[in-house]
Amino acid sequence: MMNRPNNRRKLSMSGLSGSTDQNGTRLRPVTGEEEFYIRLIKKYTVGLTLVYSWVAVVRNLTEWTTTGANGGPGLDPAFEVNNQDSPVNTVYRAYREPNSGQVLFF
C-alpha cells in the first residue's frame, strides 16, 4: 500500500458563521450590524444560561412569515442579551454578535 501525503489542512476563521441542514452547509459573514427578526420556538436551560430555538421571520403586511433560517441548542441557538427569561412564540429583533457569531436578541 502506497503512503500518500495528507494535503488537507485545518482552517480556522473568525467573522464567519455557518449552519447545516438537509441542503448542506452554508457560511455567511458575521458583521453584527445587520438586524433581523426571529420568533422564539422553544426555551432550554443549560446551566444558568437560557438558550432558545428560533426561526427567522419577515413582516408581510399584517403577519410574520418564516424565511427558513433557524437555529437551536444543537446548532446556532439564540440568546437574550441579558439572559432574561423571554416568552416563546414572540418576535424579537436580533443580530449576530461579531466576535462569536451567536444570535443575540433583545
GROMACS elastic network, one bead per residue, 0.5 to 0.9 nm:
[ bonds ]
;  ai    aj funct       b0    kb
    4     7     6  0.87945   500
    5     8     6  0.89351   500
    6     9     6  0.82482   500
   13    16     6  0.66840   500
   14    17     6  0.83022   500
   14    30     6  0.84527   500
   14    98     6  0.88551   500
   14    99     6  0.72903   500
   14   100     6  0.81125   500
   14   101     6  0.86597   500
   15    28     6  0.84289   500
   15    29     6  0.57127   500
   15    31     6  0.71286   500
   15    98     6  0.66537   500
   15    99     6  0.68712   500
   15   100     6  0.80800   500
   15   101     6  0.72548   500
   16    27     6  0.63270   500
   16    28     6  0.54827   500
   16    30     6  0.52408   500
   16    31     6  0.86615   500
   16    98     6  0.89359   500
   16   101     6  0.71186   500
   17    26     6  0.82011   500
   17    27     6  0.55775   500
   17    28     6  0.53859   500
   17    29     6  0.62313   500
   17    30     6  0.61300   500
   17    76     6  0.88207   500
   17    96     6  0.88608   500
   17   100     6  0.85884   500
   17   101     6  0.57369   500
   17   102     6  0.83712   500
   18    25     6  0.67801   500
   18    26     6  0.53287   500
   18    28     6  0.62485   500
   18    29     6  0.87701   500
   18    76     6  0.82105   500
   18   101     6  0.88762   500
   19    24     6  0.82965   500
   19    25     6  0.56303   500
   19    26     6  0.53969   500
   19    27     6  0.67713   500
   19    28     6  0.87743   500
   19    69     6  0.89912   500
   19    70     6  0.87981   500
   19    71     6  0.81920   500
   19    75     6  0.70370   500
   19    76     6  0.70513   500
   20    23     6  0.74783   500
   20    24     6  0.54973   500
   20    26     6  0.63709   500
   20    75     6  0.79748   500
   21    24     6  0.54548   500
   21    25     6  0.66044   500
   21    26     6  0.86556   500
   22    25     6  0.85595   500
   23    26     6  0.88904   500
   29   101     6  0.88434   500
   30    33     6  0.84211   500
   30    34     6  0.88518   500
   30    96     6  0.62621   500
   30    97     6  0.73141   500
   30    98     6  0.55085   500
   30    99     6  0.80163   500
   30   100     6  0.85891   500
   30   101     6  0.59167   500
   31    34     6  0.67913   500
   31    95     6  0.87926   500
   31    96     6  0.70181   500
   31    97     6  0.75833   500
   31    98     6  0.53992   500
   31    99     6  0.88532   500
   31   101     6  0.85315   500
   32    35     6  0.77034   500
   32    95     6  0.58728   500
   32    97     6  0.50179   500
   32    99     6  0.83905   500
   32   101     6  0.79815   500
   33    95     6  0.70983   500
   33    96     6  0.77735   500
   33    97     6  0.85762   500
   33    98     6  0.81482   500
   34    94     6  0.85534   500
   34    95     6  0.61118   500
   34    96     6  0.76390   500
   35    93     6  0.65184   500
   35    94     6  0.54705   500
   35    96     6  0.78247   500
   36    56     6  0.73829   500
   36    57     6  0.79054   500
   36    58     6  0.81129   500
   36    92     6  0.84367   500
   36    93     6  0.57545   500
   36    94     6  0.52947   500
   36    95     6  0.61772   500
   37    55     6  0.85817   500
   37    56     6  0.57692   500
   37    57     6  0.55348   500
   37    58     6  0.66246   500
   37    59     6  0.88154   500
   37    91     6  0.65402   500
   37    92     6  0.55835   500
   37    94     6  0.56525   500
   37    95     6  0.83295   500
   37   105     6  0.85384   500
   38    54     6  0.61242   500
   38    55     6  0.54581   500
   38    57     6  0.54455   500
   38    58     6  0.83447   500
   38    66     6  0.86375   500
   38    70     6  0.84143   500
   38    90     6  0.81754   500
   38    91     6  0.54665   500
   38    92     6  0.54806   500
   38    93     6  0.64798   500
   38    94     6  0.65777   500
   38   105     6  0.80430   500
   39    53     6  0.86382   500
   39    54     6  0.55528   500
   39    55     6  0.54654   500
   39    56     6  0.63418   500
   39    57     6  0.66381   500
   39    64     6  0.89332   500
   39    66     6  0.85555   500
   39    88     6  0.73999   500
   39    89     6  0.58555   500
   39    90     6  0.53545   500
   39    92     6  0.63955   500
   40    43     6  0.77416   500
   40    52     6  0.64371   500
   40    53     6  0.59769   500
   40    55     6  0.67443   500
   40    56     6  0.89382   500
   40    78     6  0.83916   500
   40    86     6  0.85331   500
   40    87     6  0.76080   500
   40    89     6  0.52248   500
   40    90     6  0.58354   500
   40    91     6  0.66889   500
   40    92     6  0.79117   500
   41    52     6  0.70689   500
   41    53     6  0.52566   500
   41    54     6  0.51773   500
   41    55     6  0.71743   500
   41    72     6  0.88792   500
   41    88     6  0.54989   500
   41    89     6  0.56502   500
   41    90     6  0.82227   500
   42    51     6  0.85232   500
   42    52     6  0.56635   500
   42    53     6  0.51458   500
   42    54     6  0.73106   500
   42    72     6  0.84105   500
   42    87     6  0.88544   500
   42    88     6  0.59548   500
   42    89     6  0.79797   500
   43    50     6  0.68519   500
   43    51     6  0.59128   500
   43    53     6  0.65423   500
   43    85     6  0.88140   500
   43    86     6  0.83569   500
   43    87     6  0.82529   500
   43    88     6  0.69251   500
   44    49     6  0.83751   500
   44    50     6  0.57976   500
   44    51     6  0.50942   500
   44    52     6  0.60736   500
   44    53     6  0.81945   500
   44    73     6  0.78026   500
   45    48     6  0.66123   500
   45    49     6  0.57219   500
   45    51     6  0.59887   500
   45    52     6  0.86232   500
   46    49     6  0.52421   500
   46    50     6  0.63156   500
   46    51     6  0.68493   500
   47    50     6  0.82008   500
   48    83     6  0.88557   500
   49    79     6  0.83265   500
   49    83     6  0.64856   500
   50    78     6  0.88471   500
   50    79     6  0.67116   500
   50    80     6  0.76934   500
   50    83     6  0.61589   500
   50    84     6  0.76179   500
   50    85     6  0.70683   500
   50    86     6  0.88781   500
   51    72     6  0.77721   500
   51    73     6  0.65227   500
   51    77     6  0.62771   500
   51    78     6  0.60171   500
   51    79     6  0.55201   500
   51    80     6  0.80655   500
   51    83     6  0.86430   500
   52    71     6  0.81857   500
   52    72     6  0.60638   500
   52    73     6  0.67956   500
   52    77     6  0.56924   500
   52    78     6  0.50547   500
   52    79     6  0.63366   500
   52    80     6  0.84954   500
   52    88     6  0.84042   500
   53    70     6  0.75237   500
   53    71     6  0.55354   500
   53    73     6  0.64789   500
   53    76     6  0.84008   500
   53    77     6  0.57359   500
   53    78     6  0.64598   500
   54    69     6  0.85344   500
   54    70     6  0.54396   500
   54    71     6  0.54100   500
   54    72     6  0.63124   500
   54    77     6  0.72087   500
   54    78     6  0.67365   500
   54    88     6  0.89767   500
   55    66     6  0.65972   500
   55    67     6  0.75763   500
   55    68     6  0.68852   500
   55    69     6  0.58427   500
   55    71     6  0.66077   500
   55    72     6  0.89120   500
   56    65     6  0.83940   500
   56    66     6  0.57387   500
   56    67     6  0.56418   500
   56    68     6  0.66434   500
   56    69     6  0.53059   500
   56    70     6  0.59391   500
   56    71     6  0.88673   500
   57    64     6  0.58574   500
   57    65     6  0.52167   500
   57    67     6  0.54666   500
   57    68     6  0.81194   500
   57    69     6  0.82923   500
   57    91     6  0.79887   500
   58    63     6  0.83829   500
   58    64     6  0.54737   500
   58    65     6  0.53828   500
   58    66     6  0.64713   500
   58    67     6  0.68548   500
   59    62     6  0.71134   500
   59    63     6  0.58273   500
   59    65     6  0.63058   500
   59    66     6  0.89904   500
   60    63     6  0.54421   500
   60    64     6  0.60055   500
   60    65     6  0.66457   500
   61    64     6  0.83099   500
   64    91     6  0.84975   500
   66    69     6  0.78150   500
   67    70     6  0.84912   500
   70    75     6  0.89648   500
   70    76     6  0.77022   500
   70    77     6  0.84165   500
   71    74     6  0.79079   500
   71    75     6  0.57222   500
   71    77     6  0.50541   500
   71    78     6  0.71913   500
   71   103     6  0.88426   500
   72    75     6  0.53753   500
   72    76     6  0.55504   500
   72    78     6  0.69723   500
   73    76     6  0.66719   500
   73    78     6  0.80985   500
   74    77     6  0.71893   500
   76   101     6  0.86868   500
   76   102     6  0.68795   500
   76   103     6  0.71488   500
   77   102     6  0.72860   500
   77   103     6  0.66525   500
   77   104     6  0.88946   500
   78    94     6  0.86304   500
   78   102     6  0.67943   500
   78   104     6  0.56457   500
   78   105     6  0.70107   500
   79    82     6  0.82951   500
   79    83     6  0.67441   500
   79    84     6  0.88575   500
   79   102     6  0.76199   500
   79   103     6  0.63177   500
   79   105     6  0.62545   500
   79   106     6  0.88172   500
   80    84     6  0.60396   500
   80    85     6  0.78730   500
   80    86     6  0.75251   500
   80    94     6  0.89222   500
   80   103     6  0.86088   500
   80   104     6  0.55971   500
   80   106     6  0.58685   500
   81    84     6  0.75574   500
   81   104     6  0.56869   500
   81   105     6  0.59950   500
   81   106     6  0.60575   500
   82   106     6  0.82506   500
   83    86     6  0.86638   500
   86    90     6  0.83583   500
   87    90     6  0.63322   500
   88    91     6  0.84047   500
   92   105     6  0.61775   500
   92   106     6  0.62383   500
   93   104     6  0.85976   500
   93   105     6  0.56566   500
   93   106     6  0.59767   500
   94   103     6  0.65734   500
   94   104     6  0.54605   500
   94   106     6  0.64421   500
   95    98     6  0.88865   500
   95   101     6  0.89472   500
   95   102     6  0.81628   500
   95   103     6  0.57129   500
   95   104     6  0.55871   500
   95   105     6  0.65318   500
   96    99     6  0.86885   500
   96   100     6  0.79716   500
   96   101     6  0.52082   500
   96   102     6  0.53531   500
   96   104     6  0.61244   500
   96   105     6  0.87832   500
   97   100     6  0.57534   500
   97   102     6  0.53904   500
   97   103     6  0.64849   500
   97   104     6  0.66620   500
   98   101     6  0.55881   500
   98   102     6  0.80066   500
   99   102     6  0.82772   500
  100   103     6  0.89051   500
  101   104     6  0.89887   500
